[in-house]
């Protein structure tokens, strides 16, 4: 019996030891699993950051490469233009003039505003916007965009975008004249506001050819002026100023609608100009 109990006791002890070992292995396995999962998660996060960084760098490199290719393409186009010695032609020039206010100065201003360029307050009697679009056959060109008026001009070059630059202070302070050079583009677009330039004795609007021009077009729009039907004493006249200074009256000035006129001419020479002259009843404006 004693031997039997010893064997039974031994079995119990061994069973207990086995249970403890099994439990220990489970605890150890869970511990290592937890540690490994944490290490794995840490590694994934580290690699995720590296992967994101790598993708970001690749995207930046791609954009830089595309920008470099585009710039190189533009330079090659300019070089090809020079090598081909293609004659520079203004394929088309379009001017759209929108009149907003016309008032006789004797009756006081429409409103007053501060002019940033001149750094002074101005009284506005008349106001119109002058939009100009030039299209050339090649990019290898340089032109001068000039706006002049008996009043005040505010020129803005919108394409290619260019801030106004002045070589000296006196040129910046000229009220009725702004001239800017722009280059290396086959298209130019500018928007100029004219203040107090439409007065008695200055009732015309025109456009000058910067280069030999295949097609020139001007649209003049008075449709926003109050009392438009009584504004003019008669319909406007159109003229072309020749290189020799001569003035030729033109046919073909089209009245699109009340107060809106359109003129198109073709094959004009550099420095030739088109002009539309209006006949305003200033006595009516005084009423």
Beta strands, then each sheet from edge to edge (+ up, - down):
strand 1: 90-102
strand 2: 111-115
strand 3: 120-124
strand 4: 126-136
strand 5: 142-148
strand 6: 152-159
strand 7: 177-183
strand 8: 187-195
strand 9: 204-208
strand 10: 213-221
strand 11: 232-241
strand 12: 247-250
strand 13: 254-257
strand 14: 260-268
strand 15: 273-280
sheet 1: 6+ 8- 4+ 1- 10- 14+ 13-
sheet 2: 2+ 3-
sheet 3: 5+ 7-
sheet 4: 9+ 15- 11+ 12-
end
